[in-house]
Amino acid sequence: QAHFVESGGGLVQPGGSLRLSCAASDFPYNYYTIGWFRRAPGKEQEGVGCISRGDESTYFTDSYVADSVKGRFTISTDRTKNLVYLQMNNLKHEDTGVYYCAGNAHHEFPASFQTLCAWNRYDTWGQGTQVTVSS
């Protein structure tokens, strides 16, 4: 059974950086989109960003991030290791939460953050990694 594994979380001061990694036992070709999500204490789960491939013949190249993290967070992949990264810079207190990666096996349209990074479209999830931003 496929599953995702996140790593790289921890405690960081405001303004600091972390890089989260996501690995999956059947990554990458069983998914069209890999997403990053977070759940902050007392808040609903939200999409942080996602990375997608256009079709079965391409790799994951099209990334999207939420407005709240734009300019600070980026999503990338390491094709040789089959990993998906969430690079988080200039972290803020409000970035605290449990971060999850997940995979969507369905080809969604249109190609936009709202469509591709919607958490309810994802089939397979990891257990999450805690990110705490505190001084």
PyMOL commands that set and color helices and strands:
alter all, ss='L'
color gray80, all
select helices_A, chain A and resi 93-95+113-116+119-121
alter helices_A, ss='H'
color red, helices_A
select strands_A, chain A and resi 4-7+10-12+18-24+33-39+46-52+62-65+73-78+83-88+97-104+124-125+129-133
alter strands_A, ss='S'
color yellow, strands_A
deselect
rebuild
show_as cartoon
